[in-house]
Amino acid sequence: EVQLVESGGGLVQPGGSLRLSCAASGFTFSSYDMIWVRQAPGKGLEWVSAINSGAGSTYYADSVKGRFTISRDNAKNTVYLQMNSLKPGDTAVYYCVALGSWGQGTQVTVSS
């Protein structure tokens, strides 16, 4: 059974940083691409970033490009999302996605 557990969310001031983690289990983590998706209050889902299995390729939504960095540690079965220069518009629940399965999400709130 695929399990994805996100952590690292919280309340941060505009301009601040957070690092999200997603611990994966139940599948061969190193063989699969990983994705971060977010949902802001009252809005639909927004694809944020992706990383391929070998970590050689990364992709970002225009809204986060230059501010967020996705990475993975295949030895730890974990994918990360480093978020810098956070804006109030980044407030959302952030989900880790793989193999069609979703984690429970972690709340990120950017507010002064």
N, C-alpha and C positions, 0 to 999 in steps of 0.2 A: 504494500500500500504506500502510495506516494504521500509523504508528509513534508510540509513546508512551514517553518515557524519563523515569523519575522520578529525583530526586536530593534530597539534603538530610537524609536520615535519619542516625541515629547514636545514641550513648549520651548520655543526659541524666539529671540528677538530678530527683527529684520536685519539682514546682514550677517546673521550668525550661521553656524554650521551644525550639521548632524551627520552621523554615519549609521545607516540602516544595515542590518544583517539579516540574512535568511539562511537558516540551517535546514538542509535537505536530507531526507532519508527515504528508503524504500525503493530506490532505483540507482542505476549507475550514473551518479552525478556527473562525472567527467565526460560522459558521452552526449550530454544534452545541452542545448542552448538554454539560457535563463533570461527571464524577462521581469521587469518591474512595471507595474501599472498603478495608477492612482485614481481616486475618485474624490473630488472636492464636494463639499456640502451642496446638495441640491443639483449636482451636475452629473453628467455621464462619465463613463470610464475613459481615461486618457492613457494611452501607451506612453511610457516615460523613457525606457532604455532597455537594451538587450545586449547580451554578450554571447559569443559562440562558445562551443564546448571547449575549445583549446585556448580560449581567451585571446585569440589573435585578432578578433574583430569585435568592435563595439559600436553601438548605434544609439543615437539620442534624438528625442523630440526637439524641435527647434526651440521650444519654450524653456528647455533646461540646458541646451548646448553651451558649453563653456563654463557652466557652474556645477554640474553634476558629473561624477565619474563612477562608472560601474567597473567592478573587478570581481574576481573569484579566486578561491583557494580550493583547488580540487582535492588536496590532501585533507582538508577540513570539511569538505562537502558544504561549503558556504559561499554565498554570493553577497556582495556588498554594494551599497550605493552611498558614496560620499557626496553630500550635498552642501555646497558652499554658497555664500551670498544669497541666502534664502530670502524670499519675498512673501508677503501675505498671500499672494496668489498660489504659492506652493502648498498652502494648507490643504490637507487631504488625508484620506486613509491610503496608505501605500501597501500594495500587495505584491508578493513574489509569485510568479507563475512558471510552471513547468509541466510538460506532458499533459496539458489540459487541466491540471490541478492548481488550486489556489490556496495560499495560506490564509490565516485569519485576519491578516492586515495589522498595521501599526499606525497609530494616529500621529501625524505631524501637524503642529499648529505654529504658525509664524505670526506673532503679534507682539506689539509693544505694550 
